[in-house]
Amino acid sequence: MTLKDAKVGQTVTVVRLCGEGPVRRRIMDMGITKGVEIQVRKVAPLGDPMELNLRGYELSVRKADAEMIEVQ
């Protein structure tokens, strides 16, 4: 399952990052690393972006980036 599939209000744990190169680095720079718990707060009306809570702050991510984050 990827972060894109998570529902609003659900809390998931990052299992691995699937992106490569600069994209993967950017995701890691945002604080999304293996083992981090992420709560899905909101999803925009058209489905993009998603608003997340992790490590004590709020973050918005595009669905394309969320697809690269494998969660459980």
N, C-alpha and C positions, 0 to 999 in steps of 0.2 A: 504494500500500500504506500502511496506517496502522500505528501502533505496536501496536495491538490484535492485528494479524496476525503480529507478530514472534514467533519461537519462543524458548524458553529457551536461553540460551547465545549467541544471535545478537547481533551488534553492528550497529546501524543508525545512519544519519545523518539528522537532521531536515531536511526540505526546506521545509515551511511549516506554519503553525498555521491551522486552519480555524475555530476558535471566534470569537465576537464578544463585545465588551464585557468585563464583569467576569470571565467564565470565561477568556477569552483572557489577560487581565491576570494572573490567578492562575497559569495555566500558565507564563507568562513569569517571574513572580516565583519560581517553583520552580527556575528555571535552564534551562528547556527553551526554547531559542531556535534560530533557523535556523543550521544548520551544526554543531550539537552532536552528538557521538557518544554513543549510549546503548547500554548492554549490558543485556539482559534477564537478570536473575539467577534469579528464581523467579516462578511463578504459583501463587496459592492453589488448593487442591484444587477449589473450586467455580468457579474462573476469575476471581475478583475479590477482592482487588486484584492488581496486578503489582508485583514488586519490581525496581527498576532501579538501575544504577550510572551516574552521569554526573558530570562535573566533580569527581571525587574524593570523592563522597558517595553514600549510598544513599537512594532515594526510593521510596515506594509510591504508585501511581496507580490510580484506578478505571478500569475498562474504558471507561466512558462518556467519560472525559477522554482516554484513550488513542486513542479513535476520532477525535478532533479533531487529532491530530498525524500529519501526513503524513511518511513516511520512505522512504528508499531503501536 
